[in-house]
Amino acid sequence: MANSSADFVDIHGYSIPGDLTMSQLVQNYGFTGYQQQKPVFMGEFGAFKSGYAIISDAAAALQSWQMATCPYEVKGWLLWTWDTDNSEEGTSGWAALSGDGSVNSLLAPIFRPDPCQ
């Protein structure tokens, strides 16, 4: 990544109970130390319904997952997805507007202008 001509680095990560921690994820991506040279974005993150049966648990996990990127100086986040519940077998994820909208309420910049505070 350090030798790439790309303007920024895009990583993807999902909050999955019992899976990788954020530090393990960034170690796997090998970008620790490069974020000062190039902006790093989490261009896709989410939580699967198979891991979080209750939307409020998913929303809290997504907020924690987002905040866990802050020590690594991640500059932006894109939730997968906004208003589409993926119904593909085994990959159904919580969208921002799923259910009562609690995912959106905990992640939206209008409610949390700086997710790292």
C-alpha positions in Angstrom: 0.0 0.0 0.0 2.8 2.4 0.8 4.2 2.1 -2.8 0.8 2.3 -4.5 -0.1 5.3 -6.6 -3.7 5.2 -5.2 -4.9 8.3 -3.5 -6.5 6.4 -0.6 -6.9 2.9 0.8 -10.3 1.2 1.1 -10.8 -1.6 3.6 -13.9 -3.7 4.2 -14.8 -5.3 7.5 -17.8 -6.8 9.2 -18.6 -7.1 12.9 -19.0 -10.8 13.4 -19.2 -12.2 16.9 -16.2 -14.4 17.6 -14.4 -13.4 14.4 -11.5 -10.9 14.0 -11.0 -7.9 16.2 -10.3 -4.6 14.6 -6.6 -4.8 15.4 -6.5 -8.3 13.8 -8.3 -6.9 10.7 -5.9 -4.0 10.2 -3.0 -6.3 10.8 -4.4 -8.7 8.1 -4.8 -5.7 5.7 -1.2 -4.7 6.6 -2.0 -1.0 6.7 -0.8 0.0 10.2 1.6 2.8 9.7 0.4 3.7 6.2 -2.6 5.7 7.3 -0.3 8.7 7.8 0.8 8.6 4.2 -2.6 7.8 2.6 -6.1 8.3 3.9 -7.8 5.0 4.9 -11.6 4.5 4.6 -13.7 1.7 5.6 -15.6 1.5 2.3 -17.9 -1.2 3.5 -18.8 -2.4 7.0 -21.9 -4.1 8.4 -23.4 -6.7 10.7 -25.1 -9.9 9.6 -28.5 -10.9 11.1 -27.1 -14.3 11.7 -24.7 -12.8 14.3 -27.1 -10.2 15.7 -30.7 -11.3 15.8 -31.9 -8.1 17.5 -31.4 -4.8 15.6 -30.4 -2.9 18.7 -27.6 -5.3 19.3 -26.5 -4.9 15.7 -26.6 -1.1 15.9 -24.5 -1.1 19.1 -22.0 -3.6 17.5 -21.7 -1.4 14.4 -21.1 1.7 16.5 -18.4 -0.1 18.5 -16.9 -1.5 15.3 -16.8 2.0 13.8 -15.2 3.5 16.9 -12.6 0.7 17.0 -11.2 2.1 13.8 -10.4 5.5 15.3 -7.0 4.6 16.8 -6.0 3.6 13.3 -7.0 7.0 11.9 -9.6 5.8 9.6 -11.1 8.8 7.8 -14.5 7.7 6.8 -17.0 4.8 6.8 -19.7 3.5 4.5 -22.3 1.2 6.0 -23.5 -1.8 3.9 -26.4 -0.9 3.1 -28.6 2.1 3.5 -32.1 0.8 2.7 -31.7 -2.7 1.2 -32.0 -5.8 3.3 -29.9 -8.3 1.5 -31.9 -11.5 1.6 -29.3 -13.8 0.0 -29.0 -17.0 2.1 -26.5 -16.6 4.8 -25.5 -13.0 4.0 -28.5 -11.1 5.2 -27.3 -7.9 6.8 -28.8 -5.1 8.8 -29.3 -1.9 6.7 -29.3 1.6 8.1 -33.1 1.8 7.7 -33.9 -1.8 8.8 -36.6 -2.3 11.5 -36.9 0.8 13.7 -33.9 2.6 12.1 -31.7 2.2 15.2 -28.7 1.5 13.1 -29.1 4.8 11.4 -29.7 6.5 14.7 -26.4 5.3 16.1 -24.3 5.9 13.0 -25.7 8.9 11.1 -23.3 11.9 11.1 -26.2 14.2 11.9 -26.4 12.4 15.3 -22.6 11.8 15.7 -20.6 14.3 13.7 -17.3 12.8 15.0 -17.6 9.0 15.5 -14.3 9.0 17.3 -15.5 11.1 20.2 
